[in-house]
């Protein structure tokens, strides 16, 4: 019998592990990996699109503009300086000329980069450069100073200037890291001789050419410089001075400057300069100037100051040395100016050389009492004697007969109060008071050379007019220009100014021989200027200087002058001399006549001036007086 069914229990399955809690989602969705991938791809696409668009813009629309900008950054237009013209004396002797030189520079960073690329020691390379430069250039460089520069942090610097081109080439062939720049070096073979006239020029970095700083080098700078050329070059990044080799193009050649030939005689200039310097030192003067003119042409044969500078050592010179005081520093001439009264009186027929004047010891002009340099009562003097003995009183007596208007007109004819335009920079006109400003006492000063001023060139120019039969030729220092094509262009001779008639000029020349006459009772003021074998005419001068403490004339400080003609019978040369405040104590300190004698003696010998015939004695004081 089937019994009831028995329920059996089934085995339970093993328990399942509890399900981990689902991670929380990041609110912005970036935590999801798939989202990050999608966003990353999106950003990459956007960047690529932007880059592509920019590439299209740069290579398409902006390509030409950017190319031009890049070109400008490495293209440099450089000047090519013309060869500066030379300056020579009247005989063709060079006074100034230019030679080519190089300035060497270094690129310390380039040395380091190239040596490291080659696996070599940059420091060793720098030491080798310095040693080799010392070997080639010798005393021109200091090896330790070169090393200091080469081991500096500078990217670009100069090592040495004024290097001979051949030596620069040797250095550059051995060390390509060394660069060279063109220079022109000005040479002055005569040194101080004529330096006040020639002046000085040097290389100007900002202009990349030689330029004048003093004298004719400045006054005629554009003529001497010529015309610059140009060239286009590529330069290294970051430096407009470092030219990439082989990049030169679009070359426009430079035009050389013209040469200048002067009227100066170098040998005469040397002698006059040295004589003047020695005399100034001997009389302990503050300074002095001298000039020698050709009596017929007005050409300046020599023009000297006592303290010239040396253009070859320009940096060591003082500013006052570079100033050509012979044309820039006027002075009161004193009795040298009495030639105006003499010429005017003779020209107007107011007197003859033998006219006798009763000359008192003093004369009153307006509120001034003017005396002669020596004490005397009323004495008779010939008009020749008034000049020979330099009587202030006699001169003023004759000037009063001339009158102020006619005297002022003659001052102008002699060229006083205006520049001579001889061709030098800085020339002054001196000063003559305008006629409208003359007071009563003015006419007591001007005829005796006080109250007006002139340069030594103007002073000599007055005597040149008398030497040249009354025709004044304005002086000049330039004889000719010689262009780069070697075509010579003579300097035009200035138009002459008729001052007095030839007859008057000859009469005045003869009268003023009395100044150097040395006869008993008939002695002039400057017999020391006499030159045996030659007739000499001239005039001594002594002018009081103004005392700055009182604004009045000093009784101890003077300008000492002399102007004379060699020879008086057939004039060839005029010599003018000024001494500034020589100290008293010697006879030389009171006269420039001895210096005139020495200069005239040299001039007569150098140019073989024919001897003069004997001249009759002149009567200064009437023999029956």
LOTI-216829 format. One record per atom (N, C-alpha, C, O): x negated, y negated, z; residue in one letter. Coordinates in steps of 0.05 Angstrom, whole numbers, plus 5000, padded with zeros to 4 digits. Layout:
<sites>
XYZa...
</sites>
This chain:
<sites>
498350235000x500050005000x498249765000x496249745015x499049584983x497349334980x498149155003x500449085008x495949085018x496448915041x496248625033x495748555010x496648455051x496548165044x493848085035x491748195042x493847885018x491347775006x489747615027x490847455041x487047685027x485347545047x483847325033x482447365014x484147075044x482746835032x479946825041x479346825065x478246815022x475446795029x474446505022x475446385003x472746415038x471746125034x469546115012x467746285011x469745914995x467745874974x465345724986x465545545003x463045794975x460645634985x460845344975x461545294952x460145154993x460144874985x457644794970x455444894977x457944624950x455544534936x453844364954x454744234972x451244354947x449444184963x450343894961x451343804940x449943754982x450843474982x449143304964x446743324963x450443134948x449142944930x447942704945x449042604964x445642624936x444442384949x446142144944x447542114924x446041964964x447741724962x446741554939x444341514936x448641434923x447841264900x446740994910x447840864927x444440924898x443140674906x444940434898x446340444877x444740224914x446439984908x445339854883x442939824879x447039774865x446239634840x444939364847x445839214864x442639314833x441339054839x443138824832x444838834814x442638604847x444238364842x443238224817x440838204813x444938124801x444237974777x443237694785x444337564802x441037594769x440037314773x442137134761x443137174739x442836924776x445036754766x444436634739x446336594723x441936574732x441436444706x440836654684x440336574661x440936894691x440737104670x437937174663x437537354647x435837034673x433137074665x431937324677x429837424669x433237424695x432137674707x432537914690x431238124694x434237894672x434838114654x432638134633x432237944618x431438374630x429138404612x430038354583x428538224567x432338454576x433238414549x433738124542x433238024520x434637984563x435137694558x432437544554x432237364538x430537634571x427937494569x426637544541x425537364529x426837784531x425837844505x427137674483x425837574465x429737654485x431337504466x430437214466x430037084445x430337104491x429536824493x426636774483x426136574470x424836964490x422036934481x421836924451x420436764439x423437114439x423437124409x424536864398x423536754377x426536764411x427736514401x425736274403x425436124384x424436264425x422336044428x420136074407x419235874396x419236324402x417136364383x418036284355x416536164340x420436344348x421536274322x421535964319x420835854299x422535834341x422735544340x419935424337x419535234321x417935534352x415235424351x414035464323x412735284312x414435704312x413435754285x414735574264x413435474246x417335524267x418635344249x417535064251x417034924231x417234974277x416134704281x413334674270x412734474257x411634884274x408934874264x408934874233x407434734221x410735024222x410935034193x411734764182x410634674162x413734644195x414634384186x412434174188x412034014170x410934194211x408634004215x406534044193x405333854183x406034304187x404034364167x404834254140x403234154125x407334284134x408434174109x408033874108x407333754088x408633754131x408433454133x405533364129x404933184114x403633504143x400833424142x399633484115x398233314103x400133724104x398933804079x400433684055x399333674033x402833594059x404333484037x404533184038x403233044023x406233094057x406932814057x404632634068x404232414058x403032734087x400932564100x398132634091x396232524101x397832824073x395232924066x393332694057x391032674066x394332524039x392532324027x391732114049x389432034050x393732034065x393131834086x391131934106x389331794114x391532184115x389632304134x386932344122x384932314136x386832414097x384232444084x382732184083x380332164088x384231964077x382931704076x382031624104x379831504107x383631684124x382831614152x380331764160x378531654172x380132024152x377832184159x375332074144x373132064155x375831994119x373531884103x372431634116x370031594117x374331454125x373431204137x371831254162x370031104168x372431464177x371031524201x368131604196x366431574214x367431704172x364731784167x363331634145x360931674140x364831454131x363631294110x362831024121x364430894135x360430944115x359430684124x358230524101x356730634084x358930264100x357730094080x355329954093x355629814113x353029984082x350629874093x349429664074x349429694050x348429444087x346929234071x344229344063x342929494077x343329254039x340629304030x339329034030x339828874011x337628964049x336428704049x334428654026x332928834019x334528414015x332628353994x329928294006x329728214029x327828343991x325128284000x324927984004x325427823986x324127904028x323927614035x321627484020x319527604017x322127244009x320127103994x317827024011x318027004035x315526973998x313126884012x312926584013x314326443998x311226484031x310626194032x307626174029x306126314042x306825994011x304025954005x303225664005x305025484003x300625604007x299725324006x299425233977x300125373959x298424993974x298224873947x296425033928x296625013904x294525183940x292625333923x293425633921x291925793910x295825703931x296725973928x295926163951x296526403950x294626053972x293926213995x296426274012x297926094018x296826534018x299226614032x299226514061x297326544076x301526394069x301926304096x303926484110x303926514135x305726614095x307726794106x308526994085x309126904062x308727244091x309727444073x310827684089x310227704113x312327854075x313528084089x312428344080x311628374057x312228534098x311428804092x313628994103x315028934122x313829224089x315829424098x314829574122x312429634125x316629634140x316029804164x318429974170x320529934159x318030154189x320230324198x320630314228x318630274243x323030334236x323730374265x324530664268x326430754255x323230814285x323831094290x325731124313x325431004334x327731304308x329731354330x330031654333x329231814316x331231734355x331532014361x334432084369x335931904377x335132334365x337732444372x337332664393x337232904385x336932594418x336232804438x338133034439x337333264443x340832984436x342733204437x342433384413x342833634415x341733274390x341233444366x338833624371x338833864362x336833524384x334533694390x335333934407x334534154402x336933874427x337834094446x339434294431x339034544433x341434204415x343234384401x341634564381x342134804381x339934444365x338634604345x336534804357x336235024347x335234714378x333334894390x334735134404x333735354403x336935084416x338435304429x339535494408x339635734413x340435394385x341435564364x339135744354x339635984347x336735644354x334435794344x333235964366x331236104362x334435944391x333336104413x330735994423x329136154434x330335744421x327735614429x328235424452x330535354458x326135334464x326235154487x326434864478x324434764466x328634714482x328834434474x326734254487x325634074475x326134314513x324234144527x321434164514x320033964512x320734404505x318134434492x318034284466x316034164459x320334274452x320534134427x320033834432x318633694417x321333724453x321033444459x318133374466x317133164458x316833544481x314033494488x312333494463x310433344461x312933674445x311333684420x311733434403x309833334391x314233334403x314833084388x313232854399x311932704385x313332814426x311832594439x308832614434x307532414428x307732864436x304932894432x304032834403x302032704399x305732914384x305032874356x305232574349x303532464334x307232444359x307632154354x305232004366x304231804354x304332084389x301931954401x299531994383x297831814380x299232244372x297032304355x297032134330x294932044321x299332094318x299531944293x299431634298x298131494283x300831544319x301131254323x299031134342x298730894343x297631304357x295531204374x296531004395x298531064409x295230774398x295930584419x298530444414x299430284431x299730494392x302330364387x304530474405x306630344409x304130704416x306130824433x304930934459x302430974460x306530964479x305731084505x307131354506x309631364506x305631574509x306731834508x308731884531x310832004527x308131784555x310031814577x312631674573x314731764581x312431444560x314931284554x316631434534x319031434535x315231554514x316731714494x318131954508x320432014501x316732084526x318032304540x320432224556x322432354558x320131984569x322331884585x324831844568x327031914576x324431734544x326631694526x327831954516x330231994515x326032134508x327032394496x328432564517x330232714509x327732534542x329132694563x331432544576x332532634596x332232324564x334532174575x337132304565x337032484549x339332204575x341932314568x343132174544x345332234536x341631994532x342631844509x343032024485x341532214480x345131964469x345532114445x343832004422x343232144403x343131744424x341731614402x340131384414x341231224429x337531364408x335931144419x333431094401x332431274388x332430844402x330030774388x327630874404x327530864428x325630964389x323131054402x320930844398x319430784417x320630744374x318430554368x319130394343x320430494324x318330144343x318829964321x316229904306x314129964315x316529784282x314229684266x312229904260x309829864263x313130124250x311430354243x310930344213x312630294197x308430394206x307630394178x309230624164x309530844174x310330564139x311930764126x310631034122x311931244126x307931044116x306531294112x306531464138x306931704138x306031324161x306031464187x308831554194x309131774206x310831394188x313531474194x314231724178x315631904188x313331734153x313931974137x312632224148x313832434147x310232204158x308832434170x310432544193x310732784196x311432364210x312832454234x315532574226x316232784237x316932454207x319532554200x319332824185x321132994187x317232864170x316933124156x316433354175x317133574170x315233294198x314733494218x317133544237x317533764246x318533324243x320833344261x323233204249x323432964249x325033374238x327433264225x329333124244x331132984235x329033174270x330833044289x330132744293x331732594305x327932664282x327132384284x328032234259x327532314236x329532014263x330531854241x328931594237x327331524255x329331464215x327831214209x329631004197x331331074181x329330754205x330830534194x328930334181x326630304190x329830214160x328230024145x327929764160x329829674173x325629654159x325029394172x323329224153x321929334136x323428964156x321528784143x320028644165x321228514183x317428654164x315728524184x314428284172x313128304151x314728054184x313627804174x310827774184x310227794207x309027724165x306127684171x305327394167x306227264148x303627294185x302627014184x299627024185x298526994207x298327054162x295427094162x293826864173x291526894182x294926614172x293526384182x294126314211x293026124222x295826484223x296326444252x297526164258x299626094247x296226014275x297225754283x297025544261x298425344263x295325584242x294925384221x297525344205x298425514191x298625104207x301025034193x303525164204x305625154192x303325284228x305625424239x308025234244x310325314242x307424984252x309624794257x311224734231x313524654232x309924774208x311224734183x312624994173x314924994167x311125204173x312125464162x314325574180x316425654170x313925564206x315825664225x315625964230x313326074230x317826104234x317826384243x320426524234x322526404235x320126774226x322426944220x322027214231x319727304233x324127354239x323927624248x326327784240x328227684228x326328044246x328428224238x330828184257x330528194282x333228154246x335628114261x337328364259x338328434238x337628504282x339028764282x341928734273x342928894258x343328524283x346128494276x346628444246x348728514236x344628334233x344928274204x343328474187x343728484163x341728634200x340028834186x338328694164x338128794142x337128474171x335428334153x333628144168x334128074191x331528044155x329827844167x331127574164x332227504143x330927414185x332127144185x330326944198x328827014217x330326694189x328626494200x329626384227x332026364232x327726314244x328426204270x327225924274x328325764289x325025864260x323725604263x322725514236x322225674218x322325244234x320925124211x322225184184x324725214182x320525204163x321625254136x322925524134x324725564118x322125714151x323425974151x326325944157x328026114148x327125744173x329925694178x331125504158x333325564147x329725294152x330825084134x331325194106x333225104093x329625374097x329925494071x330625794073x329825954055x332125864093x332626154098x334126284075x333426504066x336226154065x337826274044x336226314018x336526514004x334426124012x332726143989x330726373992x330326523973x329526394015x327526604020x328726884022x327527074014x331226894032x332527154037x333427294012x333527534011x334127133991x335227253967x338027343972x339427233988x338927553957x341627643959x341627943967x340228103955x343128003988x343228283998x344728463978x346528373964x343828713976x345228913961x346929073981x347228994004x348129293971x349729463989x349629743979x348929803956x350329923997x350530213990x352530334008x353030244031x353830553999x355730704014x354430964022x353331104006x354531034048x353331274058x355231414077x357031284088x354831674081x356331824102x354531824127x352131864125x355831784150x354331774175x355231994193x357532084192x353532074211x354232284230x356432204249x356731964254x358032394258x360332334275x359332184300x357432264313x360831974306x360131824330x357931624328x357231494347x356731594304x354531404301x354431304273x354231454254x354731034271x354630904244x351730854236x351330754214x349830934252x347030884246x345531124235x343431094224x346631354239x345331604231x346331694204x348531804202x344831644183x345731704156x345231994149x343132114155x347332114137x347032394128x345432404102x346132264083x343232544102x341432554078x343032624053x344632804054x342332494031x343532554006x346332444001x347532503981x347432284020x350132184018x350231904005x352431794002x348031793998x348031523988x349331503960x348831673943x350931293956x352331263931x353230963928x352930803947x354230903905x355230633900x353130423907x353730233922x350730463898x348530283905x348530033888x348630053863x348529803901x348229543888x345629423897x345329343920x343629403879x340929323887x340929043898x342628873891x339028993916x338628723928x337028553909x335428653893x337328283911x335728103895x333627973914x334327853934x331028003907x329027883925x329327583928x330427453911x328227483950x328227193954x326127053938x324327183927x326426793936x324426633921x322026573939x322226573964x319826523926x317426433941x317326123942x318525993925x316026023963x315725733966x312825663965x311125783979x312125473948x309325363948x309425093961x311024913952x307825043981x307724793995x305624603984x303924683969x305824363993x303824163986x301424174004x299424034000x301624334025x299524344046x297024484035x297124674021x294724364043x292124484038x291224624064x290724494084x291124894064x290625044089x288024964102x287824934126x285924924086x283324854098x283424574111x282424534133x284724384098x285024124110x286824134135x286324004155x289024294133x290824324156x289224434180x289624334202x287624634175x286024754197x284224554210x284024534234x282824394193x280924194204x282323974219x281523904241x284423864207x285923644220x287123744247x287023604267x288223984246x289424094270x287424124293x287924044315x285024224286x282924264306x281823994316x281323964340x281423814298x280423544306x282323414325x281523294345x284923424318x286923304334x287023424362x287123284382x287023694363x287123834389x284723764406x285123714430x282423764395x279923694410x280023414421x279323364444x281023224404x281022944412x283122904435x282622764454x285423024432x287523004452x286523114479x286922994500x285023334478x283923444503x281823264515x281623234539x280223144497x278022974506x279022724521x277922634541x281222604510x282222354522x284522414542x285722234553x285022674547x287022764566x289822644560x291222554578x290522644535x293122544527x295222764531x294623004533x297822684532x299922874534x300323034508x301123264509x299622904486x299923044461x299022854438x298022634443x299422954414x298622784391x299622914365x300123154364x299822744344x300622844318x298922694297x297922474301x298622824274x297122704252x298222804225x299323024223x297922634205x298822704178x296922594158x295822374161x296522744136x294922644113x296722664088x297822874082x297122434075x298722414051x297022364026x295022234028x297922464004x296822383978x298022113972x300422083970x296321913969x297221633966x298821593940x300521413939x298421753920x299721713895x302421863893x304321763881x302622093905x304922263901x306722283926x309022363925x305622203949x307022243974x307022523985x308322584005x305522703972x305422983981x304022994008x302022864013x305023164026x303823204052x301623414049x302123644044x299223324053x296923504051x296323644077x295323874077x296923524099x296623644126x298623504145x299023264142x299723664163x301623554183x301223714208x301823954209x300123584229x299223744252x300223624279x300423384282x300723804297x301123744325x298723864340x297324034330x298223764364x295923864379x296324134393x294324254401x298824224396x299324474410x301024654393x303324704400x300024754370x301724924353x302125204366x300425284382x304225334358x304725604368x303525804348x303025734325x303226054357x302326264339x304726444332x305726584349x305626434307x307926604299x307426904302x309327054303x304926984303x304427264306x304727354336x304827594342x304927154353x305527204382x307727024391x307526874411x309927024376x312126834380x313326854408x313926654420x313527094419x314727124445x313126994467x314326924488x310626954463x308926824483x308826524481x307626384498x310126414460x310026124456x312225984473x314226104480x311725734478x313725574493x315425414473x314525344451x317925364481x319725224463x318624954453x319024884430x317224804471x316124554462x314024584441x313524394425x312624814440x310624864420x311824904392x310524844372x314225004391x315525064366x316824814353x317824824331x316824594368x318024354358x316024194343x313924114353x316524144317x314623994300x314923694307x316423544295x313423614327x313723344338x312923124318x313622894321x311323194297x310623004277x313022894262x312822684250x315223044262x317622944249x320022934267x322122824260x319823044292x322123044310x321822854333x323822804347x319422754338x318922594363x318022314355x315722264351x319922124354x319121844347x317821704370x318121784393x316321494364x314921334384x314921044375x315520984352x314220864393x313920584385x311020544375x309120624389x310720434351x308120444338x306120234346x303720264341x307020014358x305219804365x304319654341x305819624321x301819554342x300819364321x300619484293x300319344274x300819754290x300919874264x303119754248x303019734223x305319674261x307619564248x307219274237x308919174223x304919154244x304318884234x304018874204x303918654192x303719104192x303519104162x306019004149x305918904127x308319024163x310818914153x310718614150x311518504130x309818484172x309518194171x307518104150x308017914135x305318244148x303218174129x304318194100x303918004084x305618424094x306618464066x308818264059x308818164037x310518204079x312818024073x311817744069x312717604050x309917654086x308917374083x307417334057x307817134044x305817534048x304417514023x306417524000x306117373980x308317714001x310217743979x311917493975x312617423953x312617353997x314317113996x312616863990x313816643987x310016893990x308316663985x308116474008x307416234005x308616574032x308516404056x305716364066x305116184081x303916534057x301116524066x299316664046x300216814029x296716604048x294716744034x292816864054x293016804078x291017044046x289117154066x287516944080x286716984103x287016714067x285316504079x286916294094x285816114106x289616314094x291216124109x290416114138x290216324151x289915874149x289015854177x291315774194x292815594189x291615924216x293715874236x292315784262x290315904270x293515594275x292515514302x294115684322x296415644328x292715874333x294016084349x293516024379x291316044388x295715964394x295415924422x295016194437x295216404425x294616174463x294216424478x296716574483x296716814489x299016444480x301616584484x303716434468x303416204459x306016564465x308216444450x310816534464x311016764474x312816354465x315316424478x317416484456x317816334437x318616714459x320816804441x323216854458x323217044474x325216684455x327616704473x326716674502x325516474509x327316884518x326516874546x323917024552x323317074576x322417094531x320017254536x317517084529x317516934510x315517124545x312917004540x311017224531x310517414546x310017204506x308317414495x305517314490x305117094479x303517474499x300717394498x299217584480x300217794472x296717514474x294917694460x293617884480x293817844504x292218084470x290918284487x288518164501x287518284520x287517934492x285217804505x286017514511x287617394497x284817404532x285417134540x283916934522x281516954517x285416734512x284216524496x286016284496x288416304500x284816054491x286415814487x287215804457x287116004443x288115574448x288815544420x286315564403x284415404406x286315754384x284015794367x285015824338x287215914333x283415734319x284115774291x283516054282x281316164288x285316174267x284916444256x285916444227x288016314221x284516574210x285616624183x287816834186x287916984205x289616844166x291717044167x290317324167x291317514179x288117344153x286617594153x285617654182x285717874191x284717444196x283817474223x286017554242x285617704261x288417454237x290717524254x291117824254x291617954274x290817944230x291118234227x288618384238x288818574252x286318274230x283818414238x283418424268x282418624279x284218204282x283918204311x286518274325x286718264350x288618334309x291118434320x292418234339x293018304362x292617984331x293817774348x296817794347x298117764327x298017854371x300917854373x302117574368x304117544354x300717374379x301817104377x301717014348x303716904338x299517054334x299316974306x301317124289x302417014270x301717384294x303717544279x306517434283x308017404264x307217364308x309917254313x310316984301x312516914292x308216824300x308316564287x309116594257x310716454247x307816794244x308316834216x311116964213x312516904193x311917134231x314517264229x316817064232x318817094219x316316854248x318416654250x318716494224x320916404218x316616464209x316816344183x318416514163x319816424146x318016774166x319416964149x322416964155x324016954136x323116964180x325916964188x326917254192x325917444181x329017274209x329917534218x331217694195x330817934193x332717564178x334117714156x332117834136x332418064129x330217674128x328317774109x326417984121x325618174108x325917954147x324318154161x325818424162x324718634158x328418404169x330118644171x330218784144x330219034143x330418634123x330518754096x327918904089x328019114077x325618784098x323118914092x322819174108x321619374099x323819174133x323719424149x325119644134x324219874133x327419584122x328919784107x327419874082x327420114076x326119694068x324619774044x322319964052x321620144036x321119924075x319020104084x320020374093x318520554100x322720404094x323820664100x324220714130x324720934138x324020504146x324320534175x327320554182x329020424170x327920714202x330620754211x332220964195x334620994199x330821104177x332221314161x330221544157x327821514156x331321784156x329622024152x328222014125x329321914105x325822124125x324322134099x325322364081x324922354057x326722564093x327622804079x325322944065x325523024042x323222974080x320823114069x321223414066x319523544054x323323524078x323823814074x323423984099x323124224096x323423854123x323124014147x325523974165x326623754167x326324184179x328624174197x328024004221x325823984231x330123874231x329923724256x328723444253x328123314274x328323354229x327023094225x328922874237x331322874232x327722684251x329122464262x328822214244x326822194229x330622034247x330421784231x328921564246x328421354235x328121624272x327121404287x329321204292x331721264288x328620964302x330720774308x329820484302x327720394312x331420344287x331120054283x333819934292x335920014281x333819754311x336319634320x337819514297x336619364281x340419564294x342019434273x341719134275x341719014296x341619004252x341218714251x343318574268x342718374280x345718674268x347918544283x347518554313x348818404328x345718734322x345318754351x342718624360x342018644384x341418484343x338918344351x339618114370x341417954365x338118104392x338417884411x336017694405x334417734387x335917474420x333717284416x331017404420x329117344406x330717584440x328117704446x327417934427x325118024426x329418044412x328818274394x326718194374x324918364368x326817954364x324917874344x322117804356x320217744342x322017814382x319417794395x318118074398x315718084405x319618284393x318618564396x317918694369x315818804365x319818674351x319618834326x317118774310x315818964301x316318524305x314018474289x311418584300x309518634286x311318624327x308918734339x309219034346x307619144361x311319154336x311519444338x312719544364x312219774371x314319384377x315719474401x318719444396x319519274380x320419604410x323219574406x324319724382x326719714377x322619864368x323520044346x321720294348x319620294361x322620504335x321120754336x320920884309x322620844292x318921054305x318521194280x316821444286x315621474307x316921634266x315221864268x312521804255x312221604241x310521984259x307921944247x308121954217x306521834203x310022114206x310422124177x311521864167x310621774146x313421744180x314521484172x312321274173x312121104155x310721284194x308521084197x306621104174x305820904162x305721354167x303921384145x305221304118x303921204100x307921344116x309321274092x309320974087x309220894063x309220814107x308920524104x306320454090x306220294072x304220584099x301520534087x301220654060x299720564043x302720874055x302720994028x303820794008x302820783985x305820644016x307020443997x304920233990x304720153967x303420144010x301319944004x299020063988x297919933970x298420313994x296220453979x297020503950x295320503932x299620543945x300620603918x301720353904x303720363889x300320133908x301019883894x303919803899x305219703881x304819833924x307419733931x309819913926x312019843932x309320153915x311520343909x311420573929x309620733930x313520573946x313620783967x314921033955x317121033944x313421263957x314421523948x315121683973x313221753989x317621743978x318321904002x316622164003x316322303983x315522234026x313822464028x315322724025x317822734029x313922944018x315223204016x313123414022x310723374018x314023654031x312123874037x312524104018x310824284017x314624114002x315024333983x314224243955x315124043945x312424393943x311424333916x313024473895x313624343874x313824723899x315224873878x316625113890x315825213912x318725213876x320025463882x319325653860x319325583836x318825903867x318226113847x320226333851x320226483870x322026353832x324326543834x323426833832x321126893825x325327023837x324627303835x323927383807x322627593802x324727223787x323927273759x321327143752x320427143729x319927033773x317326903771x317326643755x315326543747x319726533751x320026273738x319426063759x320726053780x317725883752x316825673771x318625423767x319025333745x319625313789x321225073789x319924863806x320024883831x318824663794x317524453809x319524293825x321724233816x318724223850x320424053866x320523773854x318423653848x322823663850x323023403837x321623193854x321823183878x320123023841x318722803855x320822603863x322322503846x320922523889x323022333898x322622063883x320421983875x324921933879x324821673865x323421473883x324021453907x321621313872x320221123887x321820883895x323820813882x321020743916x322320493925x320320273923x318220283936x321020063908x319219843905x319419663931x321419543936x317219663945x317119503970x316019223965x317319033972x313719213953x312518953946x311218983918x311019203907x310318763907x309118773881x306318893883x305118893904x305218993860x302519103861x300418903870x298518973884x300818643863x298918443872x299018403902x296918383914x301418403913x301618383943x300318613956x298818583976x300818853946x299719093958x296619083958x295419153978x295519003936x292518993934x291418773953x289318813965x292918553955x292018343974x292018444003x290118394018x294218574010x294418674038x292318884044x291118884065x291719054024x289619264028x287019124033x285419204051x286418914018x283818784021x283718634048x281618644061x285918504056x286018364081x285418554105x283918484124x286618784104x286518964127x283919124129x283619284147x282119074110x279419174114x278119044138x276219154150x279218804146x278118664169x278318824194x276718774213x280219004196x280619164220x278119324227x277419354250x276719434206x274419604211x271819454208x269619574210x271919204204x269519044200x268019004226x269318964247x265419024225x263718994249x261418804244x259118884239x262118544244x260118334239x260118144263x262218104275x257818024270x257817834292x259817614288x259817474268x261617584308x263617374307x265917434289x267917294289x265717644273x267817714254x268618014256x268818164237x268918104281x269318384286x272318444289x273818304303x273118664276x275918754279x276318934303x274518974318x278819034305x279419204329x278819494325x278919644344x278119574301x277619864296x275119924280x275320084261x272819814286x270419874271x269620174272x268220264255x270520314293x269920594295x271120764273x270320994268x273120644259x274320784236x272720764210x273320904191x270820584210x269320534185x267820784176x266920934193x267620824150x266221054139x264120954119x264820844099x261620994125x259420904107x259920994079x260421234074x259620814060x259920874032x262720834021x263120853997x264620774039x267420754030x268620494042x268020414065x270320374026x272020164037x274420284051x275820444040x274820214076x277020314092x278820084100x277919874109x281420124096x283319934105x285320074124x286020304119x286119944145x287920074164x288719894186x288119654185x289920004207x290819834229x290920004254x292020224255x289819894276x290120014302x292819934314x294019744306x293620094334x296120034347x296120124376x295020334383x297219964394x297520034422x300319934430x300819694430x302020124438x304820054446x305320154474x304820384481x306519974490x307220054517x309520254517x311420224501x309320464534x311520654536x313420554558x312720384575x315820654557x317820574577x317420734603x317120984602x317320604625x317120734651x319820824659x321620654664x320421084662x323121174668x324021094696x326421094702x322121024713x322820944741x324220674742x326020624759x323420494724x324620224724x326020154699x327419954698x325720324678x326920254652x325620024638x326619904619x323219954647x321719734636x319119844623x318520074626x317719664608x315219754596x313019794617x312719644636x311520014613x309420094632x306919934626x306319864603x305319884646x302719764643x300419964644x298019884644x301120224644x299020424646x299320654626x297520814623x301620664613x302220884595x302720774567x304520604563x301220874546x301320754520x301420974498x300621204502x302620894475x302221044450x299920914436x299920674431x297921074428x295620974413x295921074384x296221314380x295720884365x296120964337x293920854319x292620654326x293720974296x292020874275x293120974248x293721214245x293320794229x294120874202x292220744183x291620504185x291120894164x289120784146x289120914118x290421114113x287720774100x287620854072x284720904064x282920754070x284321134049x281721214039x281821254009x283421414000x280121113993x278720874000x280520633994x282520663980x279820394004x281520164000x281520063972x283519953962x279220103957x279119993930x280620163910x281820053892x280520423913x282020603895x283320823913x282321043915x285620753925x286820923945x287421213935x288521253914x286621403951x287221683946x288821813968x290621973963x288121753993x289421884016x290121684037x288921474041x292221754052x293221604075x293121784099x294122014097x292121684121x291921844146x293321694168x292721464173x295221824182x296621704204x296121874229x296222124228x295721744252x295021874277x296621754300x296921504301x297721914318x299021824342x298021984366x297922234365x297221844388x296421974413x298421894434x299021654437x299422084449x301422034469x300122004497x299222204509x300021764507x299221704534x296421814542x296321964561x294321754527x291621834536x290921694562x291921474567x289321824578x288521704603x286221504599x284421544583x286321284614x284321084612x281721184624x281721384639x279521064617x276921144629x274821164608x272421144614x275521214583x273521224561x274521044539x276820984536x272620954522x273320784500x275120934480x276820814467x274721204478x276321354459x279221354467x281021374450x279721334493x282521344503x284121104495x286621104497x282820884486x284220644478x284420614448x285520404439x283520804433x283520774404x283521044390x282221234400x285021064368x284921304351x283021264327x282921444310x281621034326x279820974304x277621184301x277121264278x276421284323x274321484319x275321744307x274021874291x277821814314x279022054302x279622014273x279222204257x280521784266x280921724237x278321754222x278321864200x276221644233x273521664220x272921954213x272022024191x273222134233x272422414230x274222544208x273222694192x276822484209x278622604189x278022504162x277922654142x277622244160x277022124133x274422224122x274222264098x272422264139x269822374130x270222654118x269122704097x271822824131x272323094120x273823074094x273123214075x275922904093x277522884068x275722794045x275922894023x274022594050x272322484029x270422704018x270022713994x269422864036x267523074027x269123304012x268223403992x271323384024x272823614012x273723553984x273623723966x274723303980x275923243954x273923073937x274722973916x271523053946x269422913931x270322643921x270122573898x271322493940x272222223934x269922043926x267922033941x270021913903x267721743894x267221523915x269021413927x264721453917x263921233935x265120963926x265520923902x265520783945x266520523938x264220323933x262020353944x264820123917x262819913913x262719743939x264619733954x260419613944x260219443968x262419223966x263019123945x263619163990x265718963991x264718724006x263118744025x265618483998x264818244012x265918234040x268018344046x264418094058x265418064085x267917894085x268317714068x269617944105x272117784108x271817594131x270417644151x273117364128x273017154148x275417174166x277717124157x274917244191x277117274210x277517004225x279816914229x275316894233x275316634246x273916434228x271616494220x275116214222x273816024204x271015944214x270715884238x269015954197x266315914206x265815624216x264015574232x267415444206x267015164214x268715094239x268914854246x269915294251x271615234274x269915224300x270915184321x
</sites>
